[in-house]
Amino acid sequence: MKRFCNVIILLTLLFSTALLLSCLPDLIVTQAGYTPGQPTTMDVISFSAEIENAGSNPAETSELKFYLGNFEDPFRHSVPFLVPALMNNETHIFERDATLALAGDWVFTVVVDEENLLEEVSDQNNQVQRNFKVTDAGRNYGAPLAFHNPDLVISELTYSPENPTTLSSIELTAVVRNIGRERAEPFSVRLDIQNIEFQQYEIDGLDASSSRTIEQSWTPSTGGDHLVTFIADHGNAVFEDSDNNNRRSITIPINTPPDLIVEEMGFQPENPTVGNGMSFRALVRNTGGPVTGSFDVGFRLQSDEDSPIMLESSAELENNAATITMPWTPTSEGSYNVIAIADVNASITESDEENNQSDQLSFEVCTPNPCSGLCGQMPDGCGNVLICGECPPDGPENVGFCSGYYWTYEGLVDNPGTCADTPDNKVKYYRLRVCATGRIAPEGRGLVTYSSGCTFPTLAVELQCRGCDP
């Protein structure tokens, strides 16, 4: 009874194994050959093999290896080839062309699923090997083996503009070329930026020695170096001479855009007057990326009554800063305001175009005081009293006086007139008022009245001006 049970168990195991094997695929190489039948070193030899799934279940995608060599080293030259998924009893034809420039005995081998990645009914029927002879026809390529297949490369990869920023629209240009000897059937090209897929392009085929140009726009969102890579036949749909030359990369430095601001703005003199020159000054600083070339800085002037005036000057940065001075002569009195504007004509693309203006400054332009032109510095025309310097050494004879203004003098009085407090003609301080427009000559022509009512018909040439008090 025990022996009978053992037999039943054994039969069950055998049946289970057979049942399991019957549910697996089985890839076999059913045919392998070459033409012409008697190849020479002048011939293009066409190798072919048929792969069949002899199992009962579908076979997933697998890899076929095609080897060429001699008896001593039959697996010298190896090229992988993709075998698509096969249903049961479905076949796939493999074809490969090559020129063998070395006469002698050769061996070619076709192996499917060499690494045994597929679970099959049998792994013993995956290989076929054929021997053949190549006769010398006098041709020599300089190498014993030259395959005839497409070979896809990215032959060119460029970008523009030359110095892009995070605001630039960058134009990427890639040229896909087939440097092989046969046409490449449809394939895909992939663009990666920073090793992340950005775009795919479908190519409907490419003849030998022909090319296709791909153009792509891209606007980076961050600064720094960016790696851009184009990959021809990224899915390995084309059987090529080499799959190691499908990729080309460039590193593109992305700059942060410039950002121009007016850091300081001012003017001088502090109290400008009509007809007298003044100047505006602006300190422009770049707080962003590099600026290439020059740009214009404007000063926009606005009075209470007139239309705005725009004064412009070209500027170039040194150490990311530039100081611009703009002269101007006011022609009318009144209230004014001024604003400095960096890159007033918007010739520089900036990260922020809204911060190019300075704060507004306001100032008054006054009509000059009639006393101007007298010895030394006179009142500035806006009610301020300045200390005067010395009169001309040859006397005040060429100095014009305007009526209604008081002056303080220090000097010797040649003729004290009716004033009894200067009997010795000593140095005194007098507060004088010019009663009429005129000149004071050395002879004393002109009427000058002392504040107490004393009249001095003549003033000495040593007079010095001490101040103006309208």
Protein Blocks (a to p, Z undefined) as FASTA:
>chain_A
ZZmmmmmmmmmmmmmmmmmmmmpccdddfbdcdddfbdcfkbccddddddddfbfbdcdd
dddddddddfklmmlpccddddddddehiacddddddddfbgcdddddddehklopaccf
blklmbccdddddddehiaehiabdcdddddddfbdcdddfbdcfkbccddddddddfbf
bdcddddddddeehiafbdcddebjcehiacddddddddfbecjddddddehklopaccf
blklmbccdddddddddddddfbdcdddfbdcehiacddddddddfbdcdedjddddddd
ddfkbccdddddddddeehiacdddddddfbecdddddddehklopaccfblklmbccdd
ddddddddfkgoiahjddehiopacddddddfkbjklpccdehiacddddddfbgojafk
lmnopacddddddfbgcdddfkopacdddfkopacfbdcfkbccfbdcZZ
